[in-house]
Amino acid sequence: MNTLMSHQSKFAKEDRVRARTKPEINQKIDRDLERRLKFYAVQGKETISERIEELDREWDIERILQLNAASLGLAGVVFGIALSRKWLLLPLVVSGFLLHHAVQGWCPPVTVLRRNGVRTRMEIEQERFALKILRGDFDHIERKKGEPVPNVTQVVQGVLS
């Protein structure tokens, strides 16, 4: 079984969005992560560092939801004042979605965002940590005598365990 998928239930418990996402969507996100890690495993430190910098700028699903909710809520209020009171339903619906997400870890936009590959903060941090291992950031930590340097599969397993 795929090493990333075997750890899915552990992460689902720790990540509410992941727990409420369909398994096939989580598996696709996991496969994409594994594919990226295999690519970066044979790259130099500079290339890995550039990817880590990209991860620093990647927006997680929570941030995207907050931006969308604030934008739609503000637009609904402005249109409600300027055009028609019916527009005030938009901030009401958006607020309901945001409340539902805060309580349950899910709302309808989450499904769309996850299908488009938007990741949770934990998923982004897993990639960052794995890349730091591949870059050698933790090489100064002593291993047991004779213990081999981890390969990509071991890095993935270590990040997800």
Contacts in CASP RR format, 6 or more apart in sequence:
PFRMAT RR
TARGET T0000
AUTHOR 0000-0000-0000
METHOD contacts of the structure
MODEL  1
MNTLMSHQSKFAKEDRVRARTKPEINQKIDRDLERRLKFYAVQGKETISE
RIEELDREWDIERILQLNAASLGLAGVVFGIALSRKWLLLPLVVSGFLLH
HAVQGWCPPVTVLRRNGVRTRMEIEQERFALKILRGDFDHIERKKGEPVP
NVTQVVQGVLS
2 27 0 8 1.000
2 30 0 8 1.000
2 31 0 8 1.000
2 34 0 8 1.000
3 34 0 8 1.000
3 153 0 8 1.000
3 156 0 8 1.000
3 157 0 8 1.000
3 160 0 8 1.000
4 27 0 8 1.000
4 30 0 8 1.000
4 31 0 8 1.000
4 33 0 8 1.000
4 34 0 8 1.000
4 156 0 8 1.000
4 160 0 8 1.000
5 27 0 8 1.000
5 30 0 8 1.000
7 157 0 8 1.000
7 160 0 8 1.000
7 161 0 8 1.000
8 18 0 8 1.000
8 23 0 8 1.000
8 26 0 8 1.000
8 27 0 8 1.000
8 30 0 8 1.000
10 160 0 8 1.000
10 161 0 8 1.000
11 18 0 8 1.000
11 122 0 8 1.000
11 160 0 8 1.000
12 18 0 8 1.000
12 19 0 8 1.000
12 26 0 8 1.000
13 19 0 8 1.000
14 122 0 8 1.000
15 120 0 8 1.000
15 122 0 8 1.000
15 123 0 8 1.000
16 104 0 8 1.000
16 105 0 8 1.000
16 106 0 8 1.000
17 61 0 8 1.000
17 62 0 8 1.000
17 105 0 8 1.000
17 106 0 8 1.000
17 110 0 8 1.000
17 114 0 8 1.000
17 120 0 8 1.000
18 26 0 8 1.000
18 120 0 8 1.000
18 122 0 8 1.000
18 123 0 8 1.000
19 105 0 8 1.000
20 104 0 8 1.000
20 105 0 8 1.000
20 106 0 8 1.000
20 110 0 8 1.000
21 110 0 8 1.000
21 111 0 8 1.000
21 114 0 8 1.000
22 111 0 8 1.000
22 114 0 8 1.000
25 114 0 8 1.000
25 115 0 8 1.000
25 117 0 8 1.000
28 117 0 8 1.000
29 114 0 8 1.000
29 117 0 8 1.000
29 119 0 8 1.000
29 123 0 8 1.000
32 117 0 8 1.000
33 123 0 8 1.000
33 126 0 8 1.000
33 127 0 8 1.000
33 130 0 8 1.000
33 156 0 8 1.000
34 156 0 8 1.000
36 51 0 8 1.000
36 127 0 8 1.000
37 127 0 8 1.000
37 130 0 8 1.000
37 131 0 8 1.000
37 134 0 8 1.000
37 152 0 8 1.000
37 155 0 8 1.000
37 156 0 8 1.000
38 152 0 8 1.000
40 47 0 8 1.000
40 48 0 8 1.000
40 51 0 8 1.000
40 131 0 8 1.000
40 134 0 8 1.000
41 134 0 8 1.000
41 151 0 8 1.000
41 152 0 8 1.000
41 155 0 8 1.000
45 135 0 8 1.000
45 136 0 8 1.000
48 131 0 8 1.000
48 134 0 8 1.000
48 135 0 8 1.000
49 135 0 8 1.000
51 131 0 8 1.000
52 128 0 8 1.000
52 131 0 8 1.000
52 132 0 8 1.000
52 135 0 8 1.000
55 124 0 8 1.000
55 127 0 8 1.000
55 128 0 8 1.000
55 131 0 8 1.000
58 119 0 8 1.000
58 124 0 8 1.000
59 67 0 8 1.000
59 118 0 8 1.000
60 118 0 8 1.000
60 119 0 8 1.000
60 120 0 8 1.000
60 121 0 8 1.000
60 123 0 8 1.000
60 124 0 8 1.000
61 110 0 8 1.000
61 113 0 8 1.000
61 114 0 8 1.000
61 118 0 8 1.000
61 119 0 8 1.000
61 120 0 8 1.000
61 121 0 8 1.000
62 120 0 8 1.000
62 121 0 8 1.000
64 113 0 8 1.000
64 118 0 8 1.000
65 98 0 8 1.000
65 101 0 8 1.000
65 107 0 8 1.000
65 109 0 8 1.000
65 110 0 8 1.000
65 113 0 8 1.000
66 98 0 8 1.000
68 94 0 8 1.000
68 109 0 8 1.000
69 94 0 8 1.000
69 95 0 8 1.000
69 97 0 8 1.000
69 98 0 8 1.000
72 90 0 8 1.000
72 91 0 8 1.000
72 94 0 8 1.000
73 90 0 8 1.000
73 91 0 8 1.000
73 94 0 8 1.000
73 95 0 8 1.000
74 91 0 8 1.000
75 90 0 8 1.000
76 87 0 8 1.000
76 88 0 8 1.000
76 90 0 8 1.000
76 91 0 8 1.000
77 87 0 8 1.000
77 88 0 8 1.000
77 91 0 8 1.000
79 87 0 8 1.000
79 90 0 8 1.000
80 86 0 8 1.000
80 87 0 8 1.000
80 88 0 8 1.000
96 107 0 8 1.000
97 107 0 8 1.000
97 108 0 8 1.000
97 109 0 8 1.000
98 107 0 8 1.000
100 106 0 8 1.000
100 107 0 8 1.000
101 107 0 8 1.000
101 110 0 8 1.000
126 159 0 8 1.000
126 160 0 8 1.000
129 159 0 8 1.000
130 155 0 8 1.000
130 156 0 8 1.000
130 159 0 8 1.000
132 138 0 8 1.000
133 150 0 8 1.000
133 155 0 8 1.000
133 159 0 8 1.000
134 152 0 8 1.000
134 155 0 8 1.000
150 158 0 8 1.000
END
